[in-house]
Amino acid sequence: MECMKCGQLLPLAKLERMKTGTYRRVCNHCKWIYYVRPSRYRRIIRELSCHKAPDTS
């Protein structure tokens, strides 16, 4: 199958398998770059904004 993001032709083992048995047409590397890494950054930013130091005025 061809990855929709990078266009590489890859075997099915390199694509994400869904619970239903079908394959998402994004390779594991592109999945990391486009979905997993940004979600981790959003989580870190959210946690940092919730745990700001109290105002000492």
C-alpha positions in Angstrom: 0.0 0.0 0.0 1.0 3.6 -0.5 1.3 6.0 2.5 -1.0 9.0 1.9 1.4 11.4 3.6 4.9 10.5 2.2 3.8 8.5 -0.9 6.1 5.5 -0.2 5.0 2.0 -1.2 5.2 -0.1 1.9 4.2 -3.6 3.1 1.1 -3.9 5.3 3.4 -4.5 8.3 4.6 -0.9 8.1 1.0 0.5 8.3 -1.2 1.0 11.3 -3.7 -1.8 11.8 -7.1 -0.8 13.2 -9.3 -2.8 15.6 -11.6 -3.7 12.7 -8.8 -5.4 10.8 -8.4 -2.7 8.2 -5.2 -0.7 7.7 -4.9 3.1 8.0 -3.1 4.3 4.9 -0.4 6.2 6.9 2.9 4.6 7.7 4.1 4.4 11.3 6.7 7.1 10.7 4.3 9.6 9.3 1.8 8.7 12.0 4.4 9.7 14.6 5.2 13.0 12.8 1.7 14.2 12.0 -0.4 12.8 14.9 1.5 11.5 17.9 4.2 14.2 18.3 1.8 17.2 18.0 -0.6 15.6 20.5 2.3 15.2 23.0 3.3 18.8 22.5 -0.3 19.9 23.1 -0.5 17.8 26.3 2.8 19.3 27.6 1.7 22.8 26.9 -1.7 22.2 28.6 0.0 20.7 31.6 2.4 23.7 31.9 -0.4 26.2 31.6 -2.4 24.5 34.3 0.5 24.4 36.7 1.7 28.0 36.6 3.3 29.4 39.7 0.9 31.4 41.9 1.0 35.2 41.7 3.1 36.7 44.5 1.8 40.3 44.3 
